[in-house]
Amino acid sequence: MIDPKHFRNVLGAYPTGVALITAIDDEGERTGMVVGSFTSISLDPPLVGFFPDKGSSTYPKIEKVGRFCVNVLGSDQKALCQRFASKQSDKFLDLAHGTSPSGQPVFDEALAWVDCAIERIEDIGDHWLVIGRVEALDVCGGDTPLLFHRGGYHSSVALVD
C-alpha cells in the first residue's frame, strides 16, 4: 500500500507549470480554477487536458459551460494564482481581463492562452481527465512561467545547455 502523503511528497519532486482554467456561462457568471496538471495530449487533432479533483466545487461549473480557456501563468502572477486557489466568493472582483474567441476570460498578463471545447471527460481515480479540443490559442508575452515544486511556487531557472 502506498501512503498518500509519501506519494505526494515524492511526486512533488517533479515541477509543474501553473495554469488558470476559466469559463463563463450563459448568464455571464465567470469561474476559474488553478491547476498544476495542464498538459498537451495530441497535435492531430489538437487536444489538451487537465485533471480536476472530483471534490472540486468549481469544476462542475466549467463542465456545465462545455468549454474552457487555459491561462498559462507567469512567475509574476503568484497573487492571481493564490486568489483563484482560495475560497474567495468572487475571484474576478476588480480584475480586468479580455476574452478568448469563444468568449472565455483571458488574463492579459498570462504567458499564453488556449481556448477549448470539452471533447470528453474520463473517470480517473479521484480526479477527472478533461480533454479539450483546441479551437484557438496564442502566446501573450513574458517568458518566465510560474512553477509549483516541492509544495511551493517558483520561477524557472536558467537554461541548461
N, C-alpha and C positions, 0 to 999 in steps of 0.2 A: 504494500500500500504506500503510495506517495503522499507525504504530508503536504497539504496545500500551501502552508507558509513557506516550506522549503522549496517547493515548486516555483512559487512567485519570486523568491529570493534568487534562485539560480537563473530563471529566465530574465530577471531584472538586469543581468549582466549584458543582455543584448539591447542596445539602444534602439528606440523607435522614434519616428517623427511624430509630431502632434498636429492633428487636423481638427477643424471645427466643421461639423456637419450641420447644415442649415436647411430649413424649409419654411414655406409659408402656405397656409391653407386658403381655401376659397373665401373665408371670412376675413382674411388679412392677418390672422394670428401667426406671428413669427415664432419659430422654435429653433433651438440649436443644442448640440451636444458635442463634447470633446471626446476624441478617440485617439488611441495610440496604435490602432490596428488597421489603418487605411493601407491598402495595397493595390498594385496593378495586378490584374488577372490575365488579360488577353489583349493582344494587339488587333487580332482579326477574328471575331468582331472586337471593337474596343470595349473592354469591361474592366471595372474596378470593384473593390469590395471593402467592407468594414464589418466588424464583429461587435454589435451592441450586446450588453448583458441582458439576459431575459428579465431581470428585475428593474430595468430602466423605466422610469416614468416618462421620459422624453421620447424614446424611440417609437412607441406606438403612434405618436402624433406625426412623426416623419413617415412612418409606414402608411398611415391614412392618406397623406398627401400623394404618395405614389412616386415621388421624385425627391431629389435632394441635391445640394451643392456642397462639394468638399472645398473648404478654405484651408490651404496648407499654411500653417502659422510660421512666422519668422521669430527669431530669437528675441526680438523686441516686443513681442506680443504675449508675454507671460501673464500680464494683468488681464488681458482679454480671455486667455485660456482659463485662468482661475475663476473669472466671473462666470463663464459657462459651465465650469465644473462644480459650481456652488449650487445651493438650493434657493438662490435669489429668485423671486417670483417673476419679474420682467427683466430678463437678462439683456434685452435690447434697449432698455431705457437709456435715453440720451446718447446712444451710439449711432453715428452716421454710417451708412453702408449703401452700396449700389445694389444692382440686381443682375443676375445671370440672364442669358437669353430666354430662359423659361420662367423668369420672374423670382427666382430664389435669392435670398440675401447673400451678397458677396462683400466682404470687407476689403476696402481699397489697399490696406497695408499687407494683405495676405501675399505670400510669395507666389502662389498660383491658385487657380480655382478650376474645378471640374464639375460640370453640370450634367446630371444623370437622371434617367428614369429607372425606377426599380424594375429589374429584369426578373429576378426571382429571389426567394428567401429560403435558406436551408436551415434546418434544425441541427445545431452543432453543440452538443453537451449543454453547458449552462449559458451559452451565447447563441445568437443567430448569426448566420453569414448572410449579409445583404449584398447582393450582386447588382451593380448599377451599370446600365448601358450608357456609355458616354455619348452625349449629344453635342457638347461644346466644351472647350477648355482653353485656358490661356495662362501665360506667365505674367505676373503683375510687376514684380520688381524685387529688390532686396536679394540677398544671396546667402544669408545665414539662417538655416532652419532652427526652429525650436525642437529640442530633443528631450526625451524622457529616458533617464538611465539611472539604475540603482535607486529608484524611489525619489528622484529629484529632476528638476528642469535644468537643461544645459544648452549652450550654443555649440555649434560644430567646432571642431578643432582644425588645425592646419592640414592642407592637402599632403598626403604621403606619396612620394614617388615610387 
